[in-house]
Amino acid sequence: MLRCATLLTLLAFSGAQACTYCDPANLKLQTLRQEARTSKFVFVGTLNNPRLVGDSGVTDILVEQVVKNDPALGKKKAITLPRWMPVDPKKPPRMLLFVDVYEGKIDPFRGIMLRGSGMTDYLKAAIELDDRERTASLLFYFRHLDSADPEVAADAFLEFAKASDAEVAVVGPKLDPKKLRALLADTKVPAERLGLFAFLLGSCGTPADIDFLTGLLDKGDNRSTAALSGVLGGLIERQPEAGWKRAIAILDDPKRQYQDKLAVLGTIRFFQSCQPKEHRQSILLATSSVVAQGDMADMGIEDLRRWKWFDLTKHVLSQYGKPTHAAPLVKNAIIRYALCAPDAQAATFIKSMRTTDIELVREIEQSLELDRPIPPKPKP
């Protein structure tokens, strides 16, 4: 089950247009900016007067600060939520409420309980950002990553998590390393954010941050392990030769956990995604180590095929028939790679396979045909 789960996770990484150093599940989430733009109106209010009505209950929410207005809200001082919610009259809860209008009726569809006071100004400014100016937008969200308002900080991180690798790589050198060091040292910061912060520190930090990032690598606790992919990425940004050496050493170490090696695979994919020319030889060397390991070879081989990097054809084909690479996933990946590789060695391999297992080769050829995009019809 672990193998299947981690494979699905890595497939999500490889196909998603989002930051490799962040959980791909973030792609399914809407940022507050996205929710606000599709809402009729948005406001911050306080819960008040919960009461039972019939078999259920209702609770009023008093309008305090309007983030996005609409005639449907008008001059209303409160709206009623169709559920009973507990309210402490001495300290009434505050809520950010997103509201639609359906068939002429006000329809609150999402509410977020607030613990801080910075949401209104933050969200108003976020709505006004020009989505085409990605670097400027990420610089805005960077200013809020350490917000005292936890909901603001979480949303600012989500905006980074949904950014592409290329966008993250471009904005990195423009950031404040002091803030990133503080975020990495803060034990209250969720562990899932540390990988991104570590990479960004490598992008904008000083030579002294090499020791900082190396210290995170050597620490080996749960938080630094969760950030491993980004820490390696940050170290590669600051000191490429040493960073890649550490990454490959993890792959080649039989004592390292499988999850650690998957983290290295994420680092490889990041640099292939946004800096392929600068790191090509190191990426190939690291992927060669992945291919040599039967429990993850299929992922490395599929990456090479997808990137159309066929430099390692001899190495890939030499894995076929090894006991360590006997799993169908791996064997199929090798055949798929060989069917796509343009060199004579791959053609010879496929010719041999057609004499021993022609049905398997046919099935994989058909799957490749299904994967290819349908060409557009010619204009009349």
C-alpha positions in Angstrom: 0.0 0.0 0.0 2.8 2.4 0.8 4.3 1.9 -2.7 1.0 2.6 -4.4 0.3 5.7 -2.2 3.7 7.2 -2.8 3.6 6.5 -6.5 0.3 8.4 -6.7 1.8 11.2 -4.8 4.8 11.5 -7.0 2.7 11.2 -10.1 0.7 14.2 -8.8 4.0 16.0 -8.4 5.2 15.3 -11.9 2.0 16.3 -13.7 0.9 19.3 -11.6 1.7 22.9 -12.4 2.4 23.8 -8.9 5.3 24.1 -6.5 7.1 20.8 -6.2 8.1 21.5 -2.6 4.5 21.7 -1.4 1.8 19.1 -0.9 0.1 18.5 -4.3 -3.2 18.3 -2.4 -3.0 22.1 -2.2 -4.0 22.3 -5.9 -7.5 21.2 -5.0 -7.9 24.1 -2.5 -9.2 27.5 -3.3 -7.2 30.5 -2.0 -9.2 33.3 -0.3 -8.6 35.5 -3.4 -10.1 32.9 -5.7 -13.1 32.4 -3.4 -13.6 36.2 -3.1 -13.5 36.8 -6.8 -16.3 34.3 -7.4 -18.4 35.5 -4.5 -21.1 38.1 -4.8 -20.0 39.8 -1.6 -17.5 39.1 1.3 -17.4 40.5 4.7 -16.0 40.0 8.2 -18.5 39.9 11.0 -19.2 38.7 14.5 -21.6 35.9 15.4 -24.6 36.9 17.5 -27.9 35.6 18.8 -27.9 31.9 18.1 -31.4 30.5 18.5 -33.5 27.4 17.8 -36.0 27.7 15.0 -38.2 24.6 14.6 -36.1 21.5 14.5 -32.8 23.3 13.7 -31.3 26.6 14.5 -30.0 29.9 13.1 -27.3 32.4 14.0 -27.0 36.0 13.1 -23.7 37.5 11.8 -23.2 41.2 12.3 -21.5 43.0 9.4 -18.3 44.7 10.6 -16.0 45.1 7.6 -16.9 44.7 4.0 -14.2 43.1 1.8 -16.2 43.0 -1.4 -19.6 44.7 -1.8 -22.6 44.0 -3.9 -26.2 45.5 -4.1 -27.5 42.2 -2.6 -25.8 43.2 0.7 -26.9 46.8 0.4 -27.1 48.4 3.8 -27.8 45.3 5.8 -26.3 45.3 9.2 -26.6 41.5 9.6 -27.5 38.3 7.8 -28.8 35.1 9.2 -26.9 31.8 8.9 -29.1 28.7 8.6 -27.4 26.9 11.5 -27.0 27.2 15.3 -23.5 28.1 16.3 -22.1 28.6 19.9 -21.4 32.2 20.8 -19.7 33.6 23.9 -21.4 37.0 24.4 -18.3 38.3 26.2 -16.0 37.4 23.3 -18.2 36.7 20.2 -16.4 34.8 17.4 -15.4 36.6 14.2 -15.9 35.1 10.8 -14.9 35.8 7.2 -18.0 35.0 5.2 -18.3 34.3 1.4 -21.8 34.8 0.0 -23.5 34.1 -3.2 -27.0 34.9 -4.4 -29.1 32.1 -5.7 -32.6 32.7 -7.2 -32.7 36.1 -5.5 -31.8 34.7 -2.1 -28.6 35.3 -0.1 -26.6 32.1 0.0 -23.6 32.0 2.4 -21.4 29.2 1.1 -18.2 29.4 3.1 -17.2 30.8 6.5 -13.8 30.9 8.1 -13.4 31.5 11.8 -10.8 34.2 12.4 -8.3 34.4 15.2 -6.5 37.6 14.1 -7.4 41.1 12.9 -5.5 41.5 9.6 -7.8 39.7 7.2 -9.8 42.6 5.8 -6.9 44.7 4.5 -5.0 41.6 3.3 -7.9 40.2 1.3 -8.9 43.6 -0.2 -5.4 44.0 -1.5 -5.2 40.4 -2.8 -8.3 40.8 -4.8 -6.8 43.8 -6.6 -3.6 42.0 -7.6 -3.0 41.6 -11.3 -2.7 37.8 -11.9 -0.4 38.4 -14.9 2.2 40.0 -12.6 3.1 36.8 -10.9 6.4 37.9 -9.3 4.7 41.1 -7.9 1.9 39.0 -6.5 4.2 36.5 -4.8 6.2 39.4 -3.3 2.9 40.6 -1.8 2.2 37.2 -0.4 5.7 36.8 0.9 5.2 39.9 3.1 2.3 38.0 4.8 3.9 34.6 5.4 4.8 35.6 8.9 1.5 37.4 9.6 0.3 37.4 13.2 -3.1 36.5 11.8 -2.8 32.7 11.3 -5.5 32.6 8.6 -3.6 35.3 6.6 -0.3 33.4 6.9 -1.9 30.2 5.8 -3.5 31.7 2.8 -0.3 33.5 1.8 1.5 30.1 1.9 -1.3 28.5 -0.2 -0.7 31.1 -2.9 3.0 30.1 -3.0 2.0 26.4 -2.9 -0.2 26.9 -6.0 2.5 28.8 -7.9 4.6 27.0 -10.5 8.2 25.9 -10.0 9.3 28.5 -12.5 7.5 31.3 -10.6 8.9 30.2 -7.3 12.4 30.1 -8.8 12.1 33.6 -10.2 10.8 35.3 -7.1 13.3 33.5 -4.7 16.3 35.7 -5.2 14.2 38.8 -4.5 13.2 37.8 -0.9 14.4 38.6 2.6 16.6 35.8 3.9 16.2 37.1 7.5 12.5 36.4 7.4 13.0 33.0 6.0 15.5 32.0 8.7 13.0 33.1 11.3 10.2 31.1 9.7 12.4 28.0 9.5 13.4 28.3 13.2 9.9 28.9 14.4 8.6 25.6 15.8 5.0 26.9 15.4 5.3 27.1 11.7 3.6 23.9 10.2 6.2 21.4 8.9 4.6 21.3 5.5 5.7 24.8 4.8 9.4 24.3 5.7 10.5 22.8 2.4 9.4 25.8 0.4 11.0 28.2 2.9 14.3 26.3 2.8 14.5 26.4 -1.0 13.6 30.1 -0.9 16.4 30.8 1.6 18.8 29.0 -0.7 17.7 31.3 -3.5 18.2 34.6 -1.6 20.5 33.7 1.3 24.2 34.4 2.0 27.2 32.0 2.1 26.5 31.5 5.8 23.2 29.9 4.9 25.0 26.9 3.5 25.8 25.9 7.1 22.2 26.7 8.1 20.8 24.4 5.4 23.4 21.7 6.0 22.5 21.8 9.7 18.8 21.2 8.8 19.9 18.2 6.6 22.0 16.7 9.5 19.3 17.4 12.1 17.2 14.4 11.1 14.2 15.2 13.2 10.6 15.0 11.9 10.4 18.6 10.9 13.7 18.7 8.9 12.8 15.3 7.3 9.5 16.7 6.1 11.4 19.6 4.5 14.1 17.4 3.0 13.3 18.1 -0.7 13.3 21.8 -0.3 16.4 21.9 2.0 18.3 20.0 -0.7 17.0 22.4 -3.3 18.1 25.4 -1.2 21.6 23.9 -0.8 21.8 23.3 -4.5 20.9 26.9 -5.1 23.7 28.1 -2.9 26.3 25.4 -3.6 25.3 23.3 -6.6 28.2 20.7 -6.5 27.9 20.0 -2.8 24.1 20.0 -2.9 23.9 17.5 -5.7 26.5 15.3 -4.0 24.3 15.2 -0.8 21.2 14.4 -2.9 22.9 11.5 -4.7 24.4 10.2 -1.5 20.9 9.9 -0.1 19.7 7.9 -3.1 22.7 5.6 -3.0 22.5 5.0 0.8 20.7 1.6 1.4 20.0 2.7 5.0 18.0 5.8 4.1 14.2 5.7 4.3 12.2 5.3 1.1 10.4 8.6 1.8 13.8 10.4 1.9 14.6 9.1 -1.6 11.2 10.2 -2.8 12.1 13.7 -1.4 15.3 13.7 -3.5 13.2 12.7 -6.6 11.1 15.8 -5.9 14.3 17.9 -5.9 15.4 16.4 -9.2 12.0 17.2 -10.7 12.1 20.8 -9.5 15.3 21.6 -11.2 14.4 19.8 -14.4 11.2 21.8 -14.4 12.7 25.3 -14.0 16.4 25.1 -14.5 17.0 22.2 -16.9 19.9 23.6 -18.9 21.9 24.8 -15.8 21.6 21.4 -14.0 21.2 18.9 -16.8 24.3 16.8 -16.1 23.6 16.7 -12.3 19.9 15.8 -13.0 21.0 12.9 -15.2 23.5 11.7 -12.7 20.9 11.7 -9.9 18.3 10.1 -12.1 20.8 7.4 -13.0 20.8 6.5 -9.3 17.0 6.4 -9.2 16.9 4.1 -12.3 19.4 1.7 -10.6 17.0 1.1 -7.7 14.2 -1.4 -8.4 11.7 0.0 -6.0 11.6 3.4 -7.7 13.2 2.8 -11.1 9.9 3.2 -12.9 9.5 6.7 -11.7 13.0 7.8 -12.9 12.6 6.0 -16.2 9.1 7.6 -16.8 10.6 11.0 -16.0 13.4 10.6 -18.6 10.8 9.5 -21.2 8.5 12.4 -20.4 11.4 14.9 -20.5 12.6 13.3 -23.8 16.0 13.0 -22.3 17.4 9.8 -23.8 21.0 10.2 -22.6 20.7 7.2 -20.3 19.4 4.7 -22.8 22.1 2.1 -22.2 21.7 2.4 -18.5 17.9 2.1 -18.6 17.9 -0.9 -20.9 20.5 -2.7 -18.8 18.1 -2.9 -15.9 15.7 -5.2 -17.8 15.8 -8.7 -16.5 17.4 -7.9 -13.2 15.7 -9.5 -10.2 15.6 -6.1 -8.6 13.7 -4.7 -11.5 11.3 -7.6 -12.1 8.1 -5.7 -11.1 5.7 -5.2 -14.0 5.6 -1.4 -13.4 9.4 -1.3 -13.9 9.5 -3.7 -16.9 6.7 -1.8 -18.6 8.4 1.5 -18.0 11.6 0.3 -19.6 9.7 -0.9 -22.7 7.8 2.3 -22.9 11.0 4.3 -22.7 12.6 2.1 -25.4 9.6 2.6 -27.7 10.1 6.4 -27.5 13.9 6.5 -27.5 15.3 7.5 -31.0 18.6 5.5 -30.9 19.5 2.2 -32.5 20.1 0.5 -29.2 16.5 1.0 -28.2 15.3 -0.2 -31.6 17.3 -3.4 -31.2 15.9 -3.9 -27.7 12.3 -3.6 -29.0 13.0 -5.9 -31.9 14.2 -8.5 -29.4 11.1 -8.0 -27.2 8.8 -8.5 -30.1 10.2 -12.1 -30.4 9.7 -12.9 -26.7 6.6 -10.9 -25.6 4.9 -9.3 -28.6 1.6 -8.9 -26.8 3.1 -6.9 -24.0 4.9 -4.6 -26.6 1.6 -4.1 -28.4 -0.3 -3.2 -25.3 2.3 -0.6 -24.3 2.4 0.8 -27.9 -1.4 1.2 -27.6 -1.1 3.0 -24.3 1.4 5.4 -25.8 -1.0 6.1 -28.6 -3.7 7.0 -26.1 -1.3 9.3 -24.3 -0.5 11.3 -27.4 -2.6 14.5 -27.9 -5.0 14.4 -30.8 -3.7 16.8 -33.5 -6.0 19.6 -34.5 -8.1 19.2 -37.6 -6.8 21.2 -40.6 -8.7 24.4 -41.4 -11.0 24.0 -44.4 
